[in-house]
Amino acid sequence: MKFVIVSILLLGAVFAAPKIDSRLDQAKECSANVACKLPDCLCSSTNIPGNLNASSIPQIVLLTFDDAVQTGNYYPYYQKIFNNRLNPDKCPIQGTFFASHEYTNYSLVRDLYNEGHEIALHSISHVPNVTYWQAASTNLMTDEIIGERDLISYFAKIPKEDIKGVRLPFLQMSGDTSFEVMSKNGLLYDCSWPTQVFTDPPLWPYTLEYKTIQDCQIGPCPESSFPKSWVVPMIDWTDDKNVPCSMVDACANIPTDVDGILAFMKRNFKRHYETNKAPFGFFVHAAWFQALEVHFTAYLKFVEYLQSLPDVYIVSVSRMLEWVKNPADLKNLSKPWPKCNEPKKTSCKLTTCPHKKQGEWGEEDRYMTHCEATCPKSYPWVGNPLGNK
């Protein structure tokens, strides 16, 4: 299971020296003397954007999911989580799906997009060797991340401009590399970077134009200046033995009954809700729901609990950043959110294509379901995202 791998990585905390690239401008200290102002720039801090009071702002919650989108998680889980649920402003609640390529059903990705959710990037290959990501060149990262954007846009019929975010596999940072690729290709944010230090009160999202105060758990972390590139920090949870975990499915010491798991979720939520109301992330793989039925039962009860609170808004990562860029109190949410999210509805010519993929032990069968009328010439992969070679 992927959540076991993630748990090992996060508990082991792989550190490495940052990559320093002489081609890039090194980030300077973010102080009161620098010209860093919203909506384009925000210093890393636990302070509420706009100097608003915690009691007057929404508590934003981010429900995100990693890896392949397929029938085994779309119908039993994603549909049940989001179906007919509304925020206090009567807009539908949203999730963010960091999709990797292999085994993904792109017609279901299109369905999630049409339902108002955000589709973000998690690489084409999802190679399990963390050194692959840690040492990735800009060319490789471009093939993996921007190639996945091309792939999703083409096969799920989602406009490229609506695909804005990245989460690196296994949360393995690559120094400046991924942020340089993001910046050059118009991506808005990264949500791969955990923090153990800034959890109580939690760290708010910030831009990387200036130096960050965030701790580097799984380095190398960026050192250069990337104006208008946002970091959405993954605020660590703690399990019942106070061990930190960035993905919920990496929390090893938790109860095995519904009420106990729900209490564990609420305890971590309240570190945000009862302090500075920094966005609360529930970051998970759907495989966690499959591992034990009580996990999903508790998750649904937690979402119901969130919906009982009049100041809690469950939105996509991109919509959260719209609020951070234009912070407003609960009475003026039409400033950052003038209307409900209305995605561009796209049609789908449902097609399933058999392919052969070269694997470690020879050729392997792959079936790819997507929204393009014809099958690609070959199985889409790194360096050939549309399968036209």
C-alpha positions in Angstrom: 0.0 0.0 0.0 1.2 3.5 -0.8 0.4 4.8 2.6 2.8 2.4 4.2 5.6 3.7 1.9 4.7 7.3 2.7 4.7 6.5 6.5 8.2 5.2 6.2 9.4 8.2 4.3 7.9 10.7 6.6 9.1 9.0 9.8 12.5 8.6 8.3 12.7 12.3 7.2 15.1 12.1 4.3 17.4 15.2 4.4 19.7 16.4 1.7 21.6 19.6 0.9 19.7 22.1 -1.2 20.4 22.4 -4.9 21.8 25.9 -5.5 21.5 27.0 -9.2 23.6 30.0 -10.2 21.1 30.7 -13.0 18.4 31.6 -10.5 18.1 34.5 -8.1 18.7 33.5 -4.5 15.8 34.3 -2.2 16.4 37.2 0.2 15.0 37.6 3.7 11.3 38.5 3.8 11.1 41.5 6.1 9.0 44.6 6.7 11.3 46.5 4.4 10.6 44.4 1.3 7.8 45.0 -1.2 5.8 41.9 -0.6 2.0 42.6 -0.8 -1.1 40.6 -1.7 -2.4 39.4 -4.0 1.0 38.5 -5.6 3.3 38.1 -2.6 3.0 36.9 1.0 5.8 36.2 3.4 5.8 32.8 5.2 4.2 33.3 8.5 1.6 32.0 11.0 -0.1 35.4 10.8 -3.6 35.6 9.2 -3.5 37.3 5.8 -4.9 40.8 5.8 -4.4 41.1 9.6 -7.9 39.8 10.2 -9.1 38.3 13.4 -9.5 34.5 13.6 -13.0 34.8 14.9 -14.1 36.7 11.8 -12.7 34.5 9.0 -13.7 31.2 7.4 -12.0 28.0 8.5 -11.0 26.6 5.1 -10.7 22.8 4.9 -8.8 21.0 2.0 -9.9 17.5 1.2 -7.2 16.1 -1.2 -6.6 12.7 -2.7 -3.5 11.3 -4.4 -2.8 8.8 -7.2 -4.9 7.1 -9.8 -8.6 8.0 -10.3 -10.5 4.8 -11.1 -13.8 3.0 -10.5 -12.6 1.5 -7.3 -12.3 4.9 -5.6 -14.6 7.1 -7.6 -17.9 5.3 -7.0 -17.6 3.9 -3.4 -15.7 6.9 -2.0 -15.6 10.1 -3.9 -19.2 10.1 -4.9 -20.3 9.4 -1.3 -18.0 12.1 0.1 -19.2 15.0 -2.1 -22.7 14.1 -3.2 -25.2 17.0 -2.5 -23.0 18.6 0.2 -23.0 22.4 0.3 -20.9 25.1 2.0 -22.5 27.8 4.1 -22.6 30.0 1.0 -24.7 27.3 -0.7 -21.9 26.5 -3.1 -21.0 22.7 -3.5 -18.1 21.5 -1.4 -15.0 20.7 -3.4 -12.0 18.4 -3.3 -8.6 18.4 -5.0 -7.3 15.3 -6.8 -3.6 15.0 -7.4 -3.7 12.5 -10.2 -0.9 10.2 -11.4 -1.2 8.6 -14.8 -1.0 4.8 -14.5 -4.3 3.0 -14.0 -6.2 6.3 -14.1 -9.6 6.4 -15.9 -9.6 9.8 -17.6 -13.3 9.8 -18.2 -13.8 9.7 -14.4 -11.2 12.5 -14.1 -13.4 14.5 -16.5 -16.5 13.7 -14.4 -14.7 15.0 -11.2 -13.8 18.2 -13.1 -17.4 18.6 -14.4 -18.7 18.2 -10.8 -16.6 21.2 -9.7 -13.5 19.5 -8.2 -10.0 20.5 -8.9 -7.7 18.3 -10.9 -4.0 18.7 -10.0 -0.7 16.9 -10.9 1.1 14.0 -9.3 3.4 12.9 -12.2 3.1 10.4 -15.0 5.3 7.6 -13.7 5.1 7.9 -9.9 8.4 6.1 -9.7 8.8 4.7 -6.2 12.6 5.4 -6.0 12.7 8.7 -4.1 16.2 9.4 -5.5 14.6 9.7 -8.9 12.6 12.7 -7.7 15.2 14.1 -5.3 17.8 14.4 -8.2 15.4 15.1 -11.0 16.6 17.6 -13.7 14.4 20.3 -15.0 13.9 18.3 -18.2 12.8 15.2 -16.4 10.5 17.2 -14.1 9.0 18.9 -17.1 8.4 15.5 -18.8 6.8 14.2 -15.6 4.7 17.2 -14.4 4.0 19.3 -17.5 3.7 16.0 -19.5 1.0 14.9 -17.1 -0.8 18.2 -17.6 -0.7 17.7 -21.3 -1.9 14.1 -20.9 -4.8 15.1 -18.5 -5.9 18.0 -20.7 -6.0 15.9 -23.9 -7.5 12.6 -22.6 -9.8 14.1 -19.9 -10.7 17.2 -21.9 -9.8 19.7 -19.2 -8.5 23.1 -20.1 -4.8 23.4 -19.2 -5.3 26.7 -17.5 -7.6 25.0 -15.0 -4.8 22.6 -13.9 -2.8 24.7 -11.5 -1.2 22.6 -8.7 1.5 20.0 -8.1 2.1 17.4 -5.4 5.4 15.5 -5.9 5.4 11.7 -5.4 6.2 10.6 -1.8 6.4 14.3 -0.9 10.1 14.1 -2.1 11.3 17.6 -2.8 13.8 18.3 -5.5 15.2 21.7 -4.4 14.7 24.5 -6.9 13.9 22.1 -9.8 10.1 21.6 -9.4 9.5 25.3 -8.6 11.5 26.3 -11.7 9.4 24.0 -13.8 6.2 25.3 -12.2 7.2 29.0 -12.7 8.2 28.5 -16.3 5.0 26.7 -17.2 2.4 28.8 -15.4 1.5 26.5 -12.5 0.2 28.3 -9.4 1.1 26.2 -6.4 2.9 23.2 -4.8 1.4 21.2 -2.0 4.2 18.7 -1.3 6.1 20.3 1.6 5.3 19.1 5.1 6.1 21.1 8.3 6.5 19.7 11.8 7.6 23.0 13.3 4.8 25.3 12.3 1.7 23.3 13.5 0.5 25.1 16.5 -0.4 27.7 15.4 -0.1 26.4 11.8 1.7 28.0 8.9 -0.3 29.8 6.3 0.3 29.4 2.5 2.9 31.8 1.2 4.8 32.7 -2.0 8.4 31.8 -2.6 9.7 35.2 -3.8 11.5 35.5 -0.5 13.1 33.1 2.0 10.8 30.8 3.8 10.7 30.1 7.5 9.4 26.6 6.9 11.4 23.6 8.0 12.7 21.2 5.4 11.6 17.6 6.3 12.2 15.7 3.0 14.9 17.8 1.3 16.4 19.3 -0.7 14.1 22.2 -0.4 14.1 25.3 -2.7 16.6 28.2 -2.0 15.9 30.5 -5.0 13.3 33.2 -5.5 10.2 32.2 -7.4 7.8 35.2 -7.5 4.1 34.4 -7.5 4.7 30.7 -6.9 2.7 29.6 -3.9 3.6 27.0 -1.3 0.6 25.3 0.4 2.3 23.8 3.4 1.2 20.3 4.5 0.7 20.9 8.2 1.6 17.7 10.0 -1.0 15.9 12.1 0.0 14.0 15.2 -1.2 10.5 16.0 -2.2 9.3 19.5 1.5 8.9 20.5 2.3 12.4 19.3 4.2 11.1 16.3 3.9 13.6 13.3 2.4 12.5 10.0 1.8 14.6 6.9 -0.6 12.2 5.1 -3.4 10.9 7.4 -2.8 7.4 6.2 0.8 7.7 7.5 -0.5 8.1 11.1 0.4 4.8 12.6 -0.9 5.1 16.2 -4.6 5.7 15.9 -7.7 4.0 17.3 -9.4 1.2 15.3 -13.0 2.2 16.2 -15.1 4.9 14.5 -15.5 7.1 17.6 -11.8 7.0 18.4 -10.8 7.8 14.8 -13.3 10.6 14.7 -11.9 12.0 17.9 -8.3 11.8 16.4 -9.5 13.8 13.4 -11.3 16.4 15.5 -8.2 16.9 17.7 -6.0 17.7 14.8 -8.6 20.0 13.2 -8.9 22.0 16.4 -5.3 23.0 16.3 -6.3 25.1 13.3 -9.8 26.0 14.2 -9.0 27.2 17.7 -5.9 29.1 16.8 -5.2 31.1 13.6 -7.6 29.2 11.3 -4.9 28.4 8.7 -6.3 26.1 6.1 -6.7 22.6 7.4 -5.6 19.8 5.1 -7.0 16.3 5.2 -4.4 14.7 2.8 -5.0 11.0 2.1 -4.9 8.1 -0.3 -8.1 6.3 -1.1 -6.3 3.0 -0.3 -6.7 4.0 3.4 -10.4 3.7 3.1 -10.0 0.2 1.6 -7.7 -0.9 4.4 -10.4 -0.7 7.1 -14.1 0.1 6.7 -14.0 2.1 9.9 -11.6 4.6 8.3 -14.2 5.7 5.7 -17.1 5.6 8.2 -15.2 8.0 10.4 -14.2 10.1 7.5 -17.8 10.7 6.5 -18.7 11.5 10.1 -15.9 14.0 10.2 -17.2 15.7 7.0 -20.6 15.8 8.6 -19.1 17.4 11.7 -17.3 20.0 9.6 -20.6 20.8 7.9 -22.3 21.5 11.3 -19.9 24.4 11.8 -21.2 27.6 10.3 -17.8 29.1 9.4 -16.2 26.0 7.8 -15.8 26.0 4.0 -14.6 22.8 2.2 -13.0 24.1 -1.0 -10.3 23.2 -3.5 -6.7 24.3 -3.0 -7.0 26.8 -5.8 -10.2 28.3 -4.4 -8.5 28.5 -1.0 -5.7 30.6 -2.5 -8.2 33.0 -4.0 -9.2 33.8 -0.4 -5.6 34.1 0.7 -4.8 36.5 -2.1 -7.9 38.6 -1.3 -8.7 37.9 2.4 -12.1 38.8 3.6 -14.2 38.2 6.7 -17.3 36.0 6.8 -19.5 38.9 5.9 -17.6 39.8 2.7 -16.7 36.4 1.1 -18.0 37.7 -2.3 -14.7 39.6 -2.5 -12.6 36.4 -3.0 -15.4 34.2 -4.1 -17.9 36.2 -6.2 -19.7 33.1 -7.4 -19.7 29.3 -7.0 -17.1 27.4 -9.0 -18.5 26.8 -12.4 -16.2 24.6 -14.4 -16.2 24.5 -18.2 -18.4 21.5 -18.9 -16.7 19.2 -21.3 -18.0 16.2 -23.3 -16.5 12.7 -23.4 -16.3 10.3 -26.3 -15.7 7.3 -24.0 -12.9 5.1 -25.4 -11.0 2.2 -23.8 -7.7 1.2 -25.4 -5.6 -1.9 -24.8 -1.8 -1.2 -24.7 1.5 -2.9 -24.0 3.8 -1.2 -21.6 7.4 -2.2 -21.1 7.9 -3.1 -17.4 10.7 -4.4 -15.3 9.8 -8.0 -16.2 8.9 -7.4 -19.9 5.8 -6.3 -21.6 2.7 -5.7 -19.4 -0.9 -5.1 -20.3 -2.5 -1.8 -19.7 -6.0 -0.6 -20.5 -6.6 3.1 -20.7 -10.1 4.7 -20.6 -10.3 8.3 -21.8 -12.4 10.9 -23.6 -10.6 10.9 -26.9 -12.4 9.3 -29.8 -9.4 7.3 -31.1 -6.7 5.3 -29.3 -3.2 6.7 -29.1 -0.5 5.0 -31.1 1.3 3.8 -28.0 0.8 3.8 -24.2 1.3 7.4 -23.0 4.4 7.7 -20.9 7.2 10.0 -19.8 8.5 11.8 -22.9 5.5 10.7 -24.9 2.4 12.0 -23.0 0.0 11.8 -25.8 1.1 8.4 -27.0 1.7 9.6 -30.5 5.2 8.2 -31.0 
